[in-house]
Amino acid sequence: MRFAVDAHAIGQHLTGNETYVRNLLNGFARVDEGADIVAYISRKSAAEQIPGHFAVRVVSRNPFVRLGGHLARRLRQDRPTLLHVQYTAPLFCPVPVVVSVHDVSFLSHPQFFTKARTAQLRTTVRRTVARAVRVLTPSEFSRRSVIDAYGLDESMVTTVHNGVAPQFHPLPREAAAREVAERFRVRTPYILTVGDLQPRKNHISLFRAFEEALRAHPALPHHLVVAGQETWYSSVIHEAARRSEFARRIHFTGFVSDEELLRLYGACDAFVFPSWYEGFGLPILEAMACSRAVACSDTSAMPEVADSAALLFDPASLTQMTRAILDLLLHTELRARMERLGEQRAARFSWNSAAKGTLAVYHETGKYATAAHVAAAAASVVRS
C-alpha cells in the first residue's frame, strides 16, 4: 500500500507541526525500508529533509489553494491508500484520511488564539475529524479531550506518543556555553524556556517568578533565555520583559534550529516550561534527553509526559513556580537527581516507536479502506 503524508509544514517554521511530520517521515524510513510514502511539501528545499527513496510532490504554500484543490489533484494522480494530515484535510479529498489532532486548546482555551484562527480551527478540524477513518493523538490526555470534544467512539482515536529526536543528547556544558555565548551573546549561568511567543506558553508568569527568585536570593547570577519565534502576541511579551527590574537578564533568541536548540539545552542550568496547556510538551523531553533538570506545569498532558522526572507546579501559582526554580538552582544534589531521572524518562520516547505505531494505524485502516473500495466497485457492477 502507498501512504501519503501532508508535509507542507516542513521548512515553514511551524515548530511543533514541523517537528512532528519531519521526524515521523524519517522514522518511517528507519523502521520500514520498503515503506511506499508520498510526501507533499510546499517548499522545494524541504525535500532535503525527507528520506531520499520517498516520493516527493510540491503543493501550493497558500493554504486556500492547497486545501481547496491543489492537494486533491495531486492525490488523484498518485492514488494513495490514504492521506495523513495534521488538523485539517483538503476540502474535497479523494482518499480516506488519518488526522493527527495534537490538542484541542482552540476549543478549551480560545483566548490563546486570534478570533480568526479559533474560528478556522473550530470549523476545519470538526469537518476533518468527522470524515477521518482514524484520529491520532500524542497523549492520553489529548485522546480523552478529542473523544469528549467530538463525541467519537473510543476505537476511532489512537494514542501514539511523540518521540525525542536522536540529535538531542547530553553535551559538555562548558563547550555548549561557549557556543551559546558566541551565537546569542548570552553568558551562563541561565535558565531556559522554549516556546513560540504566544499566550499559551505563559512567559509573563515566568518573568515574574524569575524576578521573585532573584529578589529572594540576590546573589544568584542567573539569566533567563527565551527560545521561540515571534508571533502576533510578541509585543505583549517583549513589553513585559522590558518592564521587569531584571530586564537586562532576560534574553530572546527568536526561532532557533535544532542544532542551536541542542546547544541552548546543553548550556542551561535548568529548563522551565510554564505552559498553561499542552497536548504533549515535547521540549520537556528534549531537555531531559540533554540531561537537564526540568520544572514544568502540572496541567494537561505535561504530568503524563514528565511523570516523576520533573518538578511540577501550578502555572497559576507564582509561589509554586518560584519555589521550583529555586529548588533546582540552589540544591545541586536535587538538580543532579532530576537530570538522571530525566535522561531515563526521555529514553522511553523515540520517533522509531512513533513511526511503528503510526504505520500500524495506516495498515489497519488501509485494509478497511481497500475492502470498502472493492465492495463499492462490486456493488456498482451488480447495479449495472
N, C-alpha and C positions, 0 to 999 in steps of 0.2 A: 504494500500500500504506500501511496505517496501522501505526505502530510505537508500542508502549507502553514507558514507562520508569518503573521503580520509583524515585521521587524522594523517598521518605519521609525521607531524611537531611536535606533542606533545612530549615533553621530549628531543627535539633536539636542544634547544636554538636557534630556528628560529624566535625569537622575535615576530614581528607583525603577521606573519602567524600562529605561535603557539598560540598567544593570541586570535586571531580570531576564530580558529576552536575549541579550548578548551571552550571558553565562549559560542560559538554557541551551542555546544552539551549540555552543562549544561543548557542553556536557553531552548532548546527543552524539556528537562525533566521537567522543571518548568511549561511551558505553555501548554504542551500536554503530560499528564502522559501515554497515550496509544500509543504514537508515536513508530513505529516499525523502529528502526535505527540500522544499522550495521556500526561500526566504524573500519576502517583499520588503525592499528598502526604499527610502526616499532620498538618500544621498549616495552617489556612486562610490564615494570614499568609504562608505560603511562596509562595502564588500570585503575590504581588507580585514575586517574583524569577524568574518564568517568563515567557517571551515571550507576549504577550497573545493571539496567534492560535492558540496550542496549547490543546487541551482539557485541563482540569484536573479531577481527581476526588480526593475526600478519602477516605482509608482510615484504619483504626484506628492509633493510636500504639502500642498494645500489640502487640509482635511476635508473640505467640502467636495473637492474634486476626487480625492482618493476614495472617500466613503460613498460619494454619490454615484460613482460609476466606474472609475478607472480600475480600482482593485477588483471589482466584479468582472470586468472584461478580462483581466489577467487570469482570474480563476477559471473562467470558461475556456481559456486557451490551454491552461495547464492541467485541468481536470483532476485536482487532488481529491482524496477521500474526504478530507475535512480541512477547515481553516481554524487556526488557533489565534485568538485576538486577546488584547487586554482592554477590558471595559466595554469597547464599542466595536460592533461588527459593521460591515458595509450595509448600506440601506437595502440593496437588492442582492443578497448573497446566494449564489447558485449551488453552494455546497453546505453540508452541516457545519455547525460552529461549536467549538470549545472555547469558553471565555474564562480568562483569569480576572477575578474581581479581588483585588488585594485588600480593600476595605470599603466600607460604606459611610465614611465620615461625611460625605456630602449630604447624606440623609440625617445622620445623628447630630452633626455639628456644622450646619450650613454657614455659620458665622466665620468659619475658617476659609471661605471661598468668596470670590466675587459673585454677585447675584446671577450674572450671565453664565458663569461656569457651573454654579449649582443647578440652574435650570437645565442646562445642556446635559449634565450628567444624570439628573433625575430622569430625563426623557430617554436618552440613548442607552443607558445601562439597563433600564427596565425593559426596553424593547429587545436588547441583545440577550438578556437573561431569559426572557420569555421564549425565545426561539432556539436557545442553545440546547445541545444534546448533553452537555455536561458543564458544570461550573467548577473551576479550580480556585482554591483559596490557600494562602500561605500559612494559616494558623487555625487552630480550633476555635479561637475567639472569632476570627473573621468568618469561619464556616457557619457558626451559630448566628452571627449577625446577618449574613446573607440569607440564610433559611428563614429567619424571622422577618426580615425586611420584605422579602418577595413571596413568602408563603410557599416555598418549594418543598418537594418531597426530599427527605434526608438523603436518599440514594442518588439524587441529582448533583449533590455537592461533595466534592472530594478535597481533602486537605493534602497538599504536597508542600512540605516545608521548603523554604528557600535555603540556599547554601552559602558558604563563605568561599570566595574565590581563592585559589591557592596562592595568589600573589600577596595575600595578607598573612604575614608571618612575623615573628619577633626579629627586631633589628638591634644592633648595638646602639644604646641610647645616645652615646656621645657622637657617633658618626651621623645618626639621624638629626641630632641637634645642629650640627654644623651645616647640613644641607638645608634645614629649615631656616636657619639664620641667613644663609646666602640667598635663598629663593624668596622668602617672605619678610625678611628683616625683623624677625621675631626671635628674641633671646629666651632661652629656658631659664627657670622652670615655668611651665604653663599648664593650665587646664584646657582641654579641648572639647568642643562640641561640634557636631556635624549635622547639617540640615539646611535646606533652602530657607531663605529669609521670608517666612510666611507665619501667620498667626499660630498655626497648629504646633509649631516647634517650640513655642513658649520661651523664646530668647529673653524677653524682657524680665520675666521672673528670674531667669538665671543671672542676669546682670545684678538684680537686687540681692540675690543670695551670695553672689561673688563679693559684692560690697559689704554685706554683713560679715562674711568670713574675714575679710581684710580688716574691718573695724575691730572685730573681736581679737584678732591676732595681727597687730600692725607689723610684726617682724616678718611675716610671710612675704617672700619676694615674687610670688606667682603673678603671671599674666593670664588672660583668658583669650583663647583663639577660637574664632567662629569661622568654620569652613562651610561654605554653601553659596549657591548662586543667588544673584539678585532677583527679586520678584516685584510684583505690584505693591507689596507691603513693605519693601525695603526701607523706604524713607522713614517710616514709623520706628523701625528697629534702630536705624542709624541715629535718629534723633534721641532715642532713649539712651544709647551709648554715649552720645555727646554730653548729655545732661549728667551723667554719672560723675561722682567725685573722683573716680578712678578711670576716667575716660582714656587716659594715656596707656592704660594697661589692657584695654580691650582692642583686639585686632581682628579685622575682617580679611579673609583671603579671596573671597569670590569663589567661582567654580574652580574645582581642582580635579586633576586627573587621578586615576587610581595610583599611579606612581607617586604623585605628590601627597596623596592621602596616606599612603603607606608611611612616608617619612613623618607626616604630622602625627599619626598614631604613635610611631616609634619613639618620638622625642618627648611626648607629653608625660606628665606625672600622673594624670588621671583623666578619664573620659567621663563626661557628664551629659546625660541625654534626658532633658526635662520635658519631652513632648507630652502634649495633652492626650494624643490618640495616635496609635499605630496599628496597622493590620499585621505587622510583623516586627519591624525595628531592626533592620539589617546592620546599621552602624554599631549596635550593641555587640553583635558577634564579631564584626570586623575588628573592633578594638580589643576584644578578648583574644582573638586569634593572634594579635600583635603583642600579646602578653601585657596588656594594660588594664589596670583596675577600673571597674565601671560602677557608676552610680546612675540609676535611671528611674523613671516614673513607675508607679505601681498600678497603672491603668491599662485598659485594653489588652493587647497581646504581649506587652512587654514583660510581665511576670512569667508568662508561658515560655518566652524565648530565653530570658536571663536565668530563670529558675533560681537556685540559691548561689549563683556565681556573681551576683551584683548586689550592691546596697540599694534597696528600694525606698522611694519616698513618694509622698503625695505631692503631685506637681502644683497643687493649690496652696501648699503649706511652705511658706518661706522658711520657717523654723526647721522643718524636716530636711529641706533641700540644703540649707546652710550646714546643718549637722552632718549630712552625708559627705559634703565636700570637705569639711574639716576632719572628719574621721579618716578619710583617705589621705589627706595631706599631712596630718600630724602623727599618725600611727603607722610607722613603717612596717611593723610585723603584719598588721591587718592588710595593708596595701599589698605586701608580698603574697599573702594568702589568697587575696582576691585575684591577683594575677595568675596564680597557679590554677585556681578553680575556673577562671575564665578560659584559659587555654584548653582545659579538659572539656568544658562545655562547648566551645566553638568547634572542637574536633568532631562533634556529633552531627554537624550540619555540613553537607557537601553538595555542590552542584551536580556531581555524578548521581547522587541519590535522588536529587530533584529531577534530573533528566530521566532516570529509570522510572520513577513514579509517573511522570508526565507521559512518557512513551507508552506505559501500560494503559493509561487512560485513552490515548489515541487509538491503540489497537483494539481495546474493548469496545469503544464507541464506534470505531471504524467498521467493525464486523456487523454491528447493528445497522449502520448506515448503508453498507453494501447489501445486506439482506433485504432492507426496506426498498432499496432501489430495484433489486431483482424482482421482488414481489410486485412492485408497481408496474414494472415492464411487462411481467406475465399477465397481470390484470388487464393491461392495455391491449395485449394480443388477444385475449379471450373476448373482450368487448368488441374488437374489430371483426 
